[in-house]
Amino acid sequence: MMDKEKKLLVKLSTIIRARRHELNLSQLEVAERADCGLNAIGRLERVQVDPTFTTLIKIADALEMSPKDLFPN
């Protein structure tokens, strides 16, 4: 993975984790809301996976945010 891509994934994971904490949700609760596996949320937060667009939309919805908010300027 290139440095630029890695930096974007780190930023993305930080935003997801922060929002999850704001909502007082566990990784399991986000996974259930997003209809994806618990491991997917954990791996995303640890920057161990490059998520699909569909997964990001589901996670944004689970976190009660717009997908565009996952990618601030």
N, C-alpha and C positions, 0 to 999 in steps of 0.2 A: 504494500500500500504506500502511495506517495505521501510525502510530508504534508502537502496541502490537504489531501483527502483525510489524512489522520487528524489534522487540526480541526477540520469541519466536524468529524465524528466526535471528537472530544468535546467540542462546543455543544453539539447536539445532545450528547449524553448528559452534560451538565445541566442543560435546560430541562430535559426530561426528569432527571432526578430532583431538581429544585422544585419543579411544579408538583411532582408526586408528593414531596414533603409538605409543600404548601397546603395540599388537599388532605394531608394526613392519611395517605393511602400506602398500603404495602405493595410490594412488587406483585404479589399474588392478586390483589384486588385490581391492579391495573391490567394484568394479564387476563383476568376474567372479563373485565369491561371491554377490553380490546379483542377478545376472542382469539388470543394467541397464547403460546406456552409461557409458563413462568420462566423457563430457561432463556427464552428470547428477550424478555425484559432485563433480566440480570446480565446477560451477555452484552446487550446494547448499552447498559449503564457502565459496564466495564470496558467498553470499546473493543469488544472481541468479535463483533459482527457488523457487517455493512447491511443495514436493513433495506427492505424493498420499499418502494413508494407506497404500496398498499398497506404495509405494516405501519408506516409512519402516519398515514391517515387514520388508521384505527387507534393508534396510540394517542394522537392528538385529540381525537374524539373522546377517548377514555379519560383524558386529562382535562376535558372541558375547555379546549383551546383550539384555535384555528391552526391548520397545518403550517400556514405561513409564519406563525409565531415560533415555530421550531427553528426558523432560519432568519434571525434578526440581521439587520445590516451590520 
